[in-house]
Structure formats: structure tokens, C-alpha cells
Amino acid sequence: GGAYAKSISNLSVGTHTIKASHTNVDSTTVSISVTEPVHDYALSVASTKDILSYADSESATITGTLTDGGVAVAGETLSYVIKHGSTTISTGSDTTDSNGQISFSYASTGIGDVTIEVDYGILLQEIYEIEDL
């Protein structure tokens, strides 16, 4: 006996039939099912500071991190909105780096509590609050 291995890639979603045969020997046929990948996305948001002082010209770096099953996801777009109440102060988006992260800054304006929403499309949203004194 012997063994032979063959890798098959780029199969579309669905059922595929694979036939293996050898000259003058019986062949065998198997069916395989290819399904959509299952993702376990998670989004987290962190800040270098939770309380900022306008009088001291303080700012914070906010980092959004996207993972899939605990593994960083690079090359995806995360967007963010910085709000005071219902008023939008700033918006933006960036592509996640090799650590699954985007970073952006917020400089104190002394307006009170600020809400930072980080979104991964319509799949995930995380909200972070900073006290802006």
C-alpha cells in the first residue's frame, strides 16, 4: 500500500465530489461540504486616560481592537464617532493593523462626558466614556 495527499483550495460553498483512482486499481469517490467560515468577532475599546483636564491641555489615545476567536484581525475597517450627548464632535475610520487595532486621539475641550463609539460595520459596536473636565 501507499499514501498520496493532495491539497485542494478555493472551493466555493456547496457540496463537491472528489474521485481518487489509480491505474488498474479500484477508485473511490467522496463528497465534501464546504460551508461559510464561522467567526467569533470581538471588539474592545481602551483609552490611555479616563478623565481629561481642559485646563491642563490633556488628551487621550483611544484604541479599538478587533479579534476573531482571540486572534487579531488585520485589514478590516473600524469606524468611530465621538459625541457629547447627541452632538457629534468627530468621526473617522481606519484599517486595523497587524494587531487588529486602530488608534486615534481626543483632546480635551472641557465639555463634560464624552462618548466614543467604535463600530465594525453593522456587526459590532463598543462604547467608551471619557470624563472631559
Disulfide bonds with the S-S distance in Angstrom:
none
